């Protein structure tokens, strides 16, 4: 009997010293710790109180002793009651036993203090019925929808909150409400029918060439309306003659748009010049109200010289694969492209690799274009060889009226273990000077002398430059760009090992409307002494 009593006393002491300190309690869950609470006992003295988040006020037996994280080493052994308080969070209370020769390290997870608000939305008594004006209110609190919204009931952090209600065809209404911890507030809001108006209207591309691919060959008019309505979109020439018209609506939402491809009502191309774009909208009459009308006029210019064509970007120079062009993208436009080669591309062993390249280009200024590319050449049984380069090009003279255009550019590229990549990107510093002559439409002749400081096995580069000469024929079709390019290399210090003396490639890029996607296919051959290789490739990109 004495042994049994001794064991009961021992278990009670054990629970008093070990289980009792772990009995951390939230107000909502007395007697139990919430997930995230932690307690560690080690050799030392006193107690350490931490919280997540930190900065909570710590009260020990009702007396404030500091903020978390807080170390109290002068507490005598015994039981203490703790309370943690932080603005915006629910207060936490717990008790712990401090023992002689040990330190308690306690971390408390603070929960955000929350309350509820019930938002009830109704239509004004004089408003038309839902058959005439649909009623679909959308409620947000501080600009966000409530994830736990159920029939307008929101659970929100304590504090002053802004409730906003929107519905198409109705005036917005907002109100502020103070959320109290554990309380449920009720907010009644009434919506009134909106007066029809155009809230905003803009023309995306006031100057464009209908011959450009995808969305680049159109202009887009975007506008917002406040209520249901209908309208029309009309285009007039400089003499005021109506050449195109389209009915719009009925509108069932705020954001609306319409586009124009530069054609007349019969689908015929229009000459270059300025045109008036007239947007005329009117409301759908509601009960007891007349029709309201608004008109906006914009001006758009058709400019066939603003030619935007997708080019190959794999070598970091925009053009054909082996011949850069003078033509630039207009400011604000960009192109991205990715592609694969197969077969026996230059600078690789036949059918032992699948070279990949990605590139982009953009024009920050009217005569300036920036481009860059990344090349990866995986080789069977070896790690992939990488190369990267960037180019800058300035067009001194654009090709026009039978006169050639001229540009100058520079490329800085780095290629691993080779003088160049299968895509024609040379390792080193290259200066190139493209010349472009637009022949009888739709062809252009390209010629580009260049020099490059490179090396047969990548860096370090040879002190003497190598001379490069490339050229090609470019065809600008309605929904495609095609051409042939050639490239030849002349080392001044003798031909370096592994340097093809001649390369030729044919390629085509197709950009079917109305998409801005560009699909590519190419194929070519290279000659080095008595060696000959052939390759093919595919690509996909985006021009905008």
C-alpha positions as a Python dict, from the first residue, in 0.01 Angstrom:
ca = {
    (1, 'X'): (0, 0, 0),
    (2, 'X'): (283, 240, 89),
    (3, 'X'): (449, 163, -244),
    (4, 'X'): (130, 239, -435),
    (5, 'X'): (89, 566, -244),
    (6, 'X'): (451, 655, -316),
    (7, 'X'): (395, 598, -689),
    (8, 'X'): (82, 813, -693),
    (9, 'X'): (268, 1096, -520),
    (10, 'X'): (558, 1060, -767),
    (11, 'X'): (326, 1078, -1067),
    (12, 'X'): (151, 1383, -920),
    (13, 'X'): (482, 1562, -870),
    (14, 'X'): (586, 1474, -1224),
    (15, 'X'): (263, 1614, -1367),
    (16, 'X'): (292, 1925, -1155),
    (17, 'X'): (637, 2005, -1280),
    (18, 'X'): (615, 1890, -1645),
    (19, 'X'): (258, 1866, -1771),
    (20, 'X'): (137, 2178, -1589),
    (21, 'X'): (388, 2410, -1762),
    (22, 'X'): (275, 2272, -2097),
    (23, 'X'): (-84, 2368, -2016),
    (24, 'X'): (-76, 2692, -2221),
    (25, 'X'): (-431, 2816, -2274),
    (26, 'X'): (-594, 3056, -2516),
    (27, 'X'): (-908, 3235, -2398),
    (28, 'X'): (-1110, 3036, -2651),
    (29, 'X'): (-948, 2702, -2562),
    (30, 'X'): (-888, 2698, -2185),
    (31, 'X'): (-656, 2426, -2070),
    (32, 'X'): (-489, 2365, -2405),
    (33, 'X'): (-220, 2528, -2615),
    (34, 'X'): (-300, 2638, -2969),
    (35, 'X'): (-101, 2504, -3265),
    (36, 'X'): (227, 2690, -3294),
    (37, 'X'): (295, 2723, -2919),
    (38, 'X'): (627, 2578, -2803),
    (39, 'X'): (794, 2520, -2465),
    (40, 'X'): (1148, 2405, -2395),
    (41, 'X'): (1307, 2351, -2053),
    (42, 'X'): (1685, 2356, -2013),
    (43, 'X'): (1948, 2422, -1747),
    (44, 'X'): (1957, 2782, -1632),
    (45, 'X'): (1733, 3014, -1442),
    (46, 'X'): (1412, 3210, -1492),
    (47, 'X'): (1192, 3217, -1798),
    (48, 'X'): (1206, 3343, -2159),
    (49, 'X'): (882, 3459, -2325),
    (50, 'X'): (862, 3489, -2702),
    (51, 'X'): (566, 3553, -2932),
    (52, 'X'): (483, 3531, -3299),
    (53, 'X'): (462, 3809, -3398),
    (54, 'X'): (698, 3971, -3149),
    (55, 'X'): (641, 4300, -2967),
    (56, 'X'): (363, 4179, -2739),
    (57, 'X'): (331, 4328, -2390),
    (58, 'X'): (401, 4073, -2113),
    (59, 'X'): (213, 4092, -1781),
    (60, 'X'): (329, 3865, -1498),
    (61, 'X'): (71, 3827, -1222),
    (62, 'X'): (-93, 4145, -1357),
    (63, 'X'): (226, 4356, -1365),
    (64, 'X'): (372, 4462, -1701),
    (65, 'X'): (733, 4347, -1726),
    (66, 'X'): (826, 4434, -2088),
    (67, 'X'): (771, 4318, -2448),
    (68, 'X'): (849, 3994, -2625),
    (69, 'X'): (1106, 3860, -2661),
    (70, 'X'): (1155, 3897, -2284),
    (71, 'X'): (1398, 3722, -2049),
    (72, 'X'): (1321, 3722, -1675),
    (73, 'X'): (1601, 3570, -1468),
    (74, 'X'): (1506, 3707, -1126),
    (75, 'X'): (1180, 3514, -1084),
    (76, 'X'): (1174, 3295, -778),
    (77, 'X'): (1070, 2932, -819),
    (78, 'X'): (693, 2898, -820),
    (79, 'X'): (380, 2928, -1030),
    (80, 'X'): (308, 3247, -1228),
    (81, 'X'): (21, 3371, -1444),
    (82, 'X'): (118, 3535, -1774),
    (83, 'X'): (-81, 3753, -2013),
    (84, 'X'): (38, 3864, -2358),
    (85, 'X'): (-126, 4163, -2527),
    (86, 'X'): (-70, 4313, -2872),
    (87, 'X'): (-287, 4557, -3063),
    (88, 'X'): (-488, 4377, -3328),
    (89, 'X'): (-436, 4035, -3170),
    (90, 'X'): (-631, 3830, -2920),
    (91, 'X'): (-479, 3839, -2570),
    (92, 'X'): (-328, 3509, -2453),
    (93, 'X'): (-322, 3387, -2092),
    (94, 'X'): (-132, 3091, -1954),
    (95, 'X'): (38, 2974, -1637),
    (96, 'X'): (380, 2818, -1592),
    (97, 'X'): (593, 2687, -1308),
    (98, 'X'): (947, 2818, -1269),
    (99, 'X'): (1181, 2563, -1107),
    (100, 'X'): (1515, 2599, -939),
    (101, 'X'): (1807, 2533, -1175),
    (102, 'X'): (1609, 2541, -1501),
    (103, 'X'): (1491, 2795, -1754),
    (104, 'X'): (1165, 2778, -1948),
    (105, 'X'): (1170, 2903, -2308),
    (106, 'X'): (809, 2958, -2414),
    (107, 'X'): (689, 3073, -2760),
    (108, 'X'): (327, 3181, -2791),
    (109, 'X'): (140, 3200, -3124),
    (110, 'X'): (-77, 3513, -3125),
    (111, 'X'): (-399, 3502, -3322),
    (112, 'X'): (-529, 3805, -3509),
    (113, 'X'): (-830, 3956, -3333),
    (114, 'X'): (-1135, 3933, -3557),
    (115, 'X'): (-1499, 4025, -3571),
    (116, 'X'): (-1778, 3995, -3824),
    (117, 'X'): (-1989, 4225, -4038),
    (118, 'X'): (-2306, 4132, -4220),
    (119, 'X'): (-2346, 4344, -4534),
    (120, 'X'): (-2700, 4361, -4670),
    (121, 'X'): (-2742, 4524, -5012),
    (122, 'X'): (-3073, 4628, -5165),
    (123, 'X'): (-3194, 4831, -5463),
    (124, 'X'): (-3355, 5171, -5415),
    (125, 'X'): (-3736, 5155, -5409),
    (126, 'X'): (-3769, 5369, -5724),
    (127, 'X'): (-3520, 5153, -5923),
    (128, 'X'): (-3639, 4942, -6219),
    (129, 'X'): (-3685, 4571, -6167),
    (130, 'X'): (-3419, 4307, -6240),
    (131, 'X'): (-3576, 4229, -6579),
    (132, 'X'): (-3491, 4587, -6690),
    (133, 'X'): (-3174, 4639, -6489),
    (134, 'X'): (-2998, 4325, -6355),
    (135, 'X'): (-2889, 4349, -5993),
    (136, 'X'): (-2562, 4164, -5920),
    (137, 'X'): (-2375, 4352, -5643),
    (138, 'X'): (-2011, 4279, -5569),
    (139, 'X'): (-1889, 4352, -5216),
    (140, 'X'): (-1530, 4431, -5122),
    (141, 'X'): (-1375, 4525, -4790),
    (142, 'X'): (-1062, 4742, -4803),
    (143, 'X'): (-1043, 4663, -5176),
    (144, 'X'): (-1056, 4284, -5138),
    (145, 'X'): (-1330, 4026, -5152),
    (146, 'X'): (-1376, 3821, -4837),
    (147, 'X'): (-1247, 3466, -4874),
    (148, 'X'): (-1499, 3349, -4611),
    (149, 'X'): (-1787, 3552, -4749),
    (150, 'X'): (-2122, 3375, -4704),
    (151, 'X'): (-2432, 3571, -4800),
    (152, 'X'): (-2253, 3898, -4730),
    (153, 'X'): (-2103, 3784, -4397),
    (154, 'X'): (-1735, 3878, -4361),
    (155, 'X'): (-1491, 3778, -4088),
    (156, 'X'): (-1241, 4065, -4061),
    (157, 'X'): (-951, 4189, -3848),
    (158, 'X'): (-1041, 4433, -3573),
    (159, 'X'): (-1032, 4798, -3678),
    (160, 'X'): (-1192, 5053, -3910),
    (161, 'X'): (-1280, 4893, -4244),
    (162, 'X'): (-1417, 5036, -4569),
    (163, 'X'): (-1697, 4837, -4731),
    (164, 'X'): (-1761, 4909, -5100),
    (165, 'X'): (-2039, 4773, -5321),
    (166, 'X'): (-2031, 4783, -5703),
    (167, 'X'): (-2284, 4663, -5956),
    (168, 'X'): (-2294, 4731, -6327),
    (169, 'X'): (-2565, 4985, -6399),
    (170, 'X'): (-2573, 5108, -6039),
    (171, 'X'): (-2391, 5387, -5857),
    (172, 'X'): (-2110, 5270, -5631),
    (173, 'X'): (-2170, 5302, -5259),
    (174, 'X'): (-1925, 5272, -4973),
    (175, 'X'): (-1932, 5296, -4596),
    (176, 'X'): (-1693, 5257, -4306),
    (177, 'X'): (-1753, 5021, -4019),
    (178, 'X'): (-1552, 4950, -3705),
    (179, 'X'): (-1497, 4578, -3646),
    (180, 'X'): (-1497, 4476, -3279),
    (181, 'X'): (-1342, 4155, -3153),
    (182, 'X'): (-1597, 3876, -3124),
    (183, 'X'): (-1886, 4104, -3230),
    (184, 'X'): (-2116, 4092, -3533),
    (185, 'X'): (-2204, 4425, -3698),
    (186, 'X'): (-2481, 4473, -3954),
    (187, 'X'): (-2443, 4718, -4242),
    (188, 'X'): (-2735, 4802, -4474),
    (189, 'X'): (-2647, 4965, -4809),
    (190, 'X'): (-2883, 5086, -5082),
    (191, 'X'): (-2784, 5113, -5449),
    (192, 'X'): (-2933, 5364, -5692),
    (193, 'X'): (-2941, 5327, -6073),
    (194, 'X'): (-2638, 5486, -6241),
    (195, 'X'): (-2664, 5767, -6493),
    (196, 'X'): (-2533, 5645, -6830),
    (197, 'X'): (-2195, 5793, -6919),
    (198, 'X'): (-1859, 5702, -7076),
    (199, 'X'): (-1623, 5689, -6781),
    (200, 'X'): (-1304, 5662, -6991),
    (201, 'X'): (-1203, 5612, -7353),
    (202, 'X'): (-861, 5569, -7516),
    (203, 'X'): (-709, 5471, -7851),
    (204, 'X'): (-434, 5212, -7810),
    (205, 'X'): (-245, 5260, -8140),
    (206, 'X'): (-313, 5600, -8305),
    (207, 'X'): (-57, 5530, -8582),
    (208, 'X'): (-33, 5187, -8741),
    (209, 'X'): (29, 4990, -9058),
    (210, 'X'): (-252, 4747, -9153),
    (211, 'X'): (11, 4527, -9321),
    (212, 'X'): (178, 4447, -8990),
    (213, 'X'): (118, 4106, -8829),
    (214, 'X'): (-149, 4034, -8570),
    (215, 'X'): (-256, 4313, -8338),
    (216, 'X'): (25, 4536, -8472),
    (217, 'X'): (-186, 4582, -8786),
    (218, 'X'): (-489, 4713, -8599),
    (219, 'X'): (-586, 4993, -8366),
    (220, 'X'): (-801, 4932, -8061),
    (221, 'X'): (-1047, 5164, -7891),
    (222, 'X'): (-1107, 5085, -7523),
    (223, 'X'): (-1380, 5248, -7318),
    (224, 'X'): (-1583, 5205, -7000),
    (225, 'X'): (-1952, 5269, -6953),
    (226, 'X'): (-2146, 5307, -6631),
    (227, 'X'): (-2472, 5135, -6732),
    (228, 'X'): (-2631, 4920, -7004),
    (229, 'X'): (-2636, 5077, -7347),
    (230, 'X'): (-2571, 5040, -7717),
    (231, 'X'): (-2368, 5237, -7968),
    (232, 'X'): (-2185, 5260, -8295),
    (233, 'X'): (-1826, 5288, -8413),
    (234, 'X'): (-1768, 5485, -8735),
    (235, 'X'): (-1462, 5580, -8939),
    (236, 'X'): (-1447, 5886, -9168),
    (237, 'X'): (-1179, 5993, -9413),
    (238, 'X'): (-1030, 6342, -9438),
    (239, 'X'): (-1324, 6456, -9660),
    (240, 'X'): (-1577, 6346, -9398),
    (241, 'X'): (-1701, 6045, -9598),
    (242, 'X'): (-1813, 5743, -9398),
    (243, 'X'): (-1593, 5446, -9492),
    (244, 'X'): (-1654, 5200, -9207),
    (245, 'X'): (-1925, 5144, -8944),
    (246, 'X'): (-1999, 4886, -8676),
    (247, 'X'): (-2281, 4850, -8421),
    (248, 'X'): (-2180, 4803, -8058),
    (249, 'X'): (-2359, 4649, -7762),
    (250, 'X'): (-2573, 4587, -7582),
    (251, 'X'): (-2325, 4644, -7296),
    (252, 'X'): (-2343, 4409, -7000),
    (253, 'X'): (-2025, 4520, -6822),
    (254, 'X'): (-1806, 4821, -6757),
    (255, 'X'): (-1508, 4746, -6986),
    (256, 'X'): (-1569, 4747, -7362),
    (257, 'X'): (-1348, 4757, -7670),
    (258, 'X'): (-1360, 4757, -8048),
    (259, 'X'): (-1086, 4747, -8310),
    (260, 'X'): (-1024, 4855, -8668),
    (261, 'X'): (-785, 4691, -8915),
    (262, 'X'): (-751, 4988, -9153),
    (263, 'X'): (-997, 4844, -9408),
    (264, 'X'): (-1316, 4995, -9545),
    (265, 'X'): (-1661, 4842, -9505),
    (266, 'X'): (-1601, 4611, -9806),
    (267, 'X'): (-1266, 4484, -9677),
    (268, 'X'): (-1051, 4687, -9915),
    (269, 'X'): (-723, 4845, -9800),
    (270, 'X'): (-727, 5221, -9748),
    (271, 'X'): (-452, 5466, -9848),
    (272, 'X'): (-217, 5625, -9597),
    (273, 'X'): (-356, 5928, -9418),
    (274, 'X'): (-548, 6049, -9115),
    (275, 'X'): (-894, 5915, -9033),
    (276, 'X'): (-1157, 6015, -8776),
    (277, 'X'): (-1284, 5743, -8542),
    (278, 'X'): (-1618, 5833, -8387),
    (279, 'X'): (-1761, 5648, -8088),
    (280, 'X'): (-2128, 5723, -8029),
    (281, 'X'): (-2303, 5555, -7735),
    (282, 'X'): (-2647, 5584, -7579),
    (283, 'X'): (-2824, 5436, -7281),
    (284, 'X'): (-3099, 5180, -7283),
    (285, 'X'): (-3407, 5362, -7151),
    (286, 'X'): (-3520, 5263, -6805),
    (287, 'X'): (-3847, 5328, -6632),
    (288, 'X'): (-3921, 5697, -6612),
    (289, 'X'): (-3599, 5805, -6784),
    (290, 'X'): (-3506, 5909, -7134),
    (291, 'X'): (-3215, 5798, -7349),
    (292, 'X'): (-2877, 5958, -7277),
    (293, 'X'): (-2611, 5987, -7548),
    (294, 'X'): (-2235, 6058, -7552),
    (295, 'X'): (-1989, 6093, -7839),
    (296, 'X'): (-1607, 6066, -7849),
    (297, 'X'): (-1387, 6137, -8151),
    (298, 'X'): (-1033, 6008, -8203),
    (299, 'X'): (-784, 6039, -8488),
    (300, 'X'): (-579, 5751, -8630),
    (301, 'X'): (-312, 5758, -8900),
    (302, 'X'): (-246, 5478, -9148),
    (303, 'X'): (126, 5462, -9224),
    (304, 'X'): (247, 5180, -9451),
    (305, 'X'): (611, 5279, -9385),
    (306, 'X'): (573, 5171, -9024),
    (307, 'X'): (664, 4815, -9120),
    (308, 'X'): (701, 4571, -8830),
    (309, 'X'): (839, 4234, -8926),
    (310, 'X'): (945, 3938, -8709),
    (311, 'X'): (1314, 3856, -8750),
    (312, 'X'): (1541, 3576, -8634),
    (313, 'X'): (1705, 3664, -8302),
    (314, 'X'): (1911, 3355, -8223),
    (315, 'X'): (2253, 3522, -8272),
    (316, 'X'): (2149, 3835, -8069),
    (317, 'X'): (2133, 4031, -8399),
    (318, 'X'): (1787, 4079, -8552),
    (319, 'X'): (1762, 3972, -8916),
    (320, 'X'): (1795, 3648, -9107),
    (321, 'X'): (1991, 3376, -8932),
    (322, 'X'): (2326, 3480, -9085),
    (323, 'X'): (2249, 3837, -9203),
    (324, 'X'): (2131, 4124, -8979),
    (325, 'X'): (1892, 4389, -9111),
    (326, 'X'): (1881, 4769, -9086),
    (327, 'X'): (1506, 4779, -9011),
    (328, 'X'): (1405, 4842, -8650),
    (329, 'X'): (1097, 4786, -8442),
    (330, 'X'): (896, 5103, -8369),
    (331, 'X'): (936, 5235, -8013),
    (332, 'X'): (714, 5046, -7772),
    (333, 'X'): (714, 4720, -7973),
    (334, 'X'): (902, 4404, -7883),
    (335, 'X'): (966, 4050, -8008),
    (336, 'X'): (1061, 3729, -7829),
    (337, 'X'): (1154, 3399, -7994),
    (338, 'X'): (1272, 3049, -7913),
    (339, 'X'): (1389, 2769, -8142),
    (340, 'X'): (1562, 2434, -8189),
    (341, 'X'): (1810, 2301, -8446),
    (342, 'X'): (1862, 1938, -8546),
    (343, 'X'): (2070, 1737, -8788),
    (344, 'X'): (2429, 1853, -8826),
    (345, 'X'): (2440, 2224, -8731),
    (346, 'X'): (2778, 2401, -8758),
    (347, 'X'): (3018, 2365, -8464),
    (348, 'X'): (2853, 2036, -8354),
    (349, 'X'): (2874, 1668, -8433),
    (350, 'X'): (2597, 1529, -8653),
    (351, 'X'): (2286, 1411, -8465),
    (352, 'X'): (2458, 1433, -8126),
    (353, 'X'): (2297, 1755, -8005),
    (354, 'X'): (1973, 1954, -8015),
    (355, 'X'): (2082, 2321, -7988),
    (356, 'X'): (1829, 2559, -7831),
    (357, 'X'): (1817, 2939, -7849),
    (358, 'X'): (1596, 3215, -7709),
    (359, 'X'): (1614, 3585, -7792),
    (360, 'X'): (1434, 3916, -7761),
    (361, 'X'): (1453, 4266, -7906),
    (362, 'X'): (1295, 4603, -7838),
    (363, 'X'): (1333, 4966, -7949),
    (364, 'X'): (1346, 5225, -7671),
    (365, 'X'): (1405, 5506, -7928),
    (366, 'X'): (1307, 5570, -8289),
    (367, 'X'): (1653, 5474, -8431),
    (368, 'X'): (1782, 5248, -8151),
    (369, 'X'): (1726, 4875, -8107),
    (370, 'X'): (1850, 4648, -7827),
    (371, 'X'): (1855, 4270, -7855),
    (372, 'X'): (1992, 3971, -7667),
    (373, 'X'): (2002, 3592, -7697),
    (374, 'X'): (2084, 3279, -7499),
    (375, 'X'): (2217, 2965, -7674),
    (376, 'X'): (2242, 2618, -7520),
    (377, 'X'): (2406, 2327, -7701),
    (378, 'X'): (2360, 1994, -7522),
    (379, 'X'): (2603, 1728, -7645),
    (380, 'X'): (2550, 1355, -7597),
    (381, 'X'): (2766, 1233, -7308),
    (382, 'X'): (2877, 1585, -7217),
    (383, 'X'): (2739, 1882, -7028),
    (384, 'X'): (2555, 2147, -7230),
    (385, 'X'): (2765, 2431, -7371),
    (386, 'X'): (2620, 2775, -7304),
    (387, 'X'): (2649, 3108, -7480),
    (388, 'X'): (2492, 3448, -7423),
    (389, 'X'): (2517, 3780, -7602),
    (390, 'X'): (2368, 4126, -7629),
    (391, 'X'): (2362, 4371, -7919),
    (392, 'X'): (2290, 4738, -7975),
    (393, 'X'): (2211, 4883, -8319),
    (394, 'X'): (2165, 5240, -8441),
    (395, 'X'): (1998, 5308, -8778),
    (396, 'X'): (2164, 5612, -8938),
    (397, 'X'): (1950, 5594, -9251),
    (398, 'X'): (1635, 5387, -9303),
    (399, 'X'): (1580, 5228, -9646),
    (400, 'X'): (1317, 5422, -9843),
    (401, 'X'): (1236, 5530, -10196),
    (402, 'X'): (1495, 5308, -10362),
    (403, 'X'): (1778, 5440, -10145),
    (404, 'X'): (1966, 5198, -9918),
    (405, 'X'): (1955, 5216, -9541),
    (406, 'X'): (2262, 5196, -9321),
    (407, 'X'): (2314, 5101, -8956),
    (408, 'X'): (2598, 5021, -8720),
    (409, 'X'): (2597, 4788, -8425),
    (410, 'X'): (2807, 4610, -8167),
    (411, 'X'): (2771, 4269, -8007),
    (412, 'X'): (2934, 4133, -7695),
    (413, 'X'): (2899, 3756, -7665),
    (414, 'X'): (3048, 3477, -7462),
    (415, 'X'): (3046, 3117, -7586),
    (416, 'X'): (3185, 2820, -7398),
    (417, 'X'): (3457, 2609, -7568),
    (418, 'X'): (3390, 2734, -7920),
    (419, 'X'): (3442, 3032, -8149),
    (420, 'X'): (3072, 3040, -8236),
    (421, 'X'): (2745, 2860, -8164),
    (422, 'X'): (2533, 2664, -8415),
    (423, 'X'): (2312, 2976, -8441),
    (424, 'X'): (2598, 3198, -8559),
    (425, 'X'): (2666, 3377, -8228),
    (426, 'X'): (3039, 3444, -8213),
    (427, 'X'): (3231, 3442, -7888),
    (428, 'X'): (3389, 3785, -7846),
    (429, 'X'): (3334, 4144, -7951),
    (430, 'X'): (3181, 4206, -8293),
    (431, 'X'): (3124, 4526, -8489),
    (432, 'X'): (2878, 4498, -8776),
    (433, 'X'): (2756, 4746, -9040),
    (434, 'X'): (2438, 4629, -9217),
    (435, 'X'): (2324, 4781, -9544),
    (436, 'X'): (1969, 4722, -9668),
    (437, 'X'): (1824, 4808, -10007),
    (438, 'X'): (1451, 4765, -10058),
    (439, 'X'): (1412, 4639, -10414),
    (440, 'X'): (1086, 4615, -10603),
    (441, 'X'): (829, 4510, -10345),
    (442, 'X'): (835, 4290, -10155),
    (443, 'X'): (1210, 4209, -10167),
    (444, 'X'): (1510, 4356, -9983),
    (445, 'X'): (1879, 4296, -10041),
    (446, 'X'): (2105, 4268, -9734),
    (447, 'X'): (2483, 4305, -9708),
    (448, 'X'): (2675, 4320, -9378),
    (449, 'X'): (3053, 4346, -9340),
    (450, 'X'): (3175, 4284, -8983),
    (451, 'X'): (3481, 4207, -8777),
    (452, 'X'): (3501, 4000, -8461),
    (453, 'X'): (3768, 3945, -8199),
    (454, 'X'): (3721, 3581, -8108),
    (455, 'X'): (3904, 3257, -8033),
    (456, 'X'): (3881, 2903, -8167),
    (457, 'X'): (3793, 2763, -7822),
    (458, 'X'): (3607, 3055, -7673),
    (459, 'X'): (3784, 3288, -7432),
    (460, 'X'): (4070, 3403, -7437),
    (461, 'X'): (4012, 3580, -7766),
    (462, 'X'): (4274, 3617, -8038),
    (463, 'X'): (4440, 3961, -8069),
    (464, 'X'): (4377, 3980, -8445),
    (465, 'X'): (4013, 4011, -8558),
    (466, 'X'): (3843, 3786, -8808),
    (467, 'X'): (3654, 3943, -9097),
    (468, 'X'): (3295, 3838, -9158),
    (469, 'X'): (3081, 3899, -9464),
    (470, 'X'): (2714, 3812, -9475),
    (471, 'X'): (2426, 3890, -9705),
    (472, 'X'): (2084, 3775, -9809),
    (473, 'X'): (1752, 3829, -9982),
    (474, 'X'): (1448, 3909, -9766),
    (475, 'X'): (1088, 3877, -9888),
    (476, 'X'): (813, 4066, -9701),
    (477, 'X'): (486, 3883, -9767),
    (478, 'X'): (140, 3961, -9630),
    (479, 'X'): (148, 3709, -9347),
    (480, 'X'): (504, 3582, -9372),
    (481, 'X'): (868, 3685, -9388),
    (482, 'X'): (1106, 3461, -9581),
    (483, 'X'): (1461, 3475, -9708),
    (484, 'X'): (1805, 3327, -9768),
    (485, 'X'): (2123, 3432, -9590),
    (486, 'X'): (2490, 3342, -9636),
    (487, 'X'): (2792, 3397, -9414),
    (488, 'X'): (3164, 3360, -9476),
    (489, 'X'): (3457, 3404, -9237),
    (490, 'X'): (3813, 3518, -9313),
    (491, 'X'): (4065, 3481, -9026),
    (492, 'X'): (4349, 3732, -9066),
    (493, 'X'): (4587, 3505, -8876),
    (494, 'X'): (4501, 3189, -9070),
    (495, 'X'): (4183, 2983, -9052),
    (496, 'X'): (4115, 2865, -8700),
    (497, 'X'): (4031, 2502, -8637),
    (498, 'X'): (3662, 2421, -8649),
    (499, 'X'): (3568, 2739, -8835),
    (500, 'X'): (3322, 2679, -9124),
    (501, 'X'): (3429, 2881, -9424),
    (502, 'X'): (3079, 2912, -9569),
    (503, 'X'): (2724, 2882, -9431),
    (504, 'X'): (2385, 2927, -9599),
    (505, 'X'): (2032, 2915, -9454),
    (506, 'X'): (1678, 2950, -9587),
    (507, 'X'): (1397, 3037, -9349),
    (508, 'X'): (1034, 3144, -9325),
    (509, 'X'): (832, 3308, -9048),
    (510, 'X'): (453, 3289, -9059),
    (511, 'X'): (228, 3515, -8849),
    (512, 'X'): (-138, 3430, -8924),
    (513, 'X'): (-390, 3692, -8811),
    (514, 'X'): (-535, 3788, -8571),
    (515, 'X'): (-278, 3630, -8340),
    (516, 'X'): (57, 3792, -8257),
    (517, 'X'): (229, 3451, -8258),
    (518, 'X'): (509, 3383, -8507),
    (519, 'X'): (594, 3032, -8632),
    (520, 'X'): (934, 2963, -8790),
    (521, 'X'): (1101, 2695, -9000),
    (522, 'X'): (1455, 2696, -9140),
    (523, 'X'): (1715, 2477, -9302),
    (524, 'X'): (2072, 2519, -9421),
    (525, 'X'): (2413, 2376, -9506),
    (526, 'X'): (2773, 2459, -9415),
    (527, 'X'): (3104, 2385, -9585),
    (528, 'X'): (3449, 2362, -9425),
    (529, 'X'): (3718, 2240, -9661),
    (530, 'X'): (3602, 1896, -9772),
    (531, 'X'): (3347, 1867, -9488),
    (532, 'X'): (2978, 1929, -9544),
    (533, 'X'): (2685, 1938, -9304),
    (534, 'X'): (2314, 2012, -9316),
    (535, 'X'): (2064, 2117, -9051),
    (536, 'X'): (1703, 2216, -8994),
    (537, 'X'): (1513, 2401, -8725),
    (538, 'X'): (1178, 2519, -8592),
    (539, 'X'): (1079, 2811, -8369),
    (540, 'X'): (793, 3000, -8213),
    (541, 'X'): (774, 3358, -8089),
    (542, 'X'): (560, 3661, -8018),
    (543, 'X'): (570, 4010, -8167),
    (544, 'X'): (378, 4300, -8016),
}
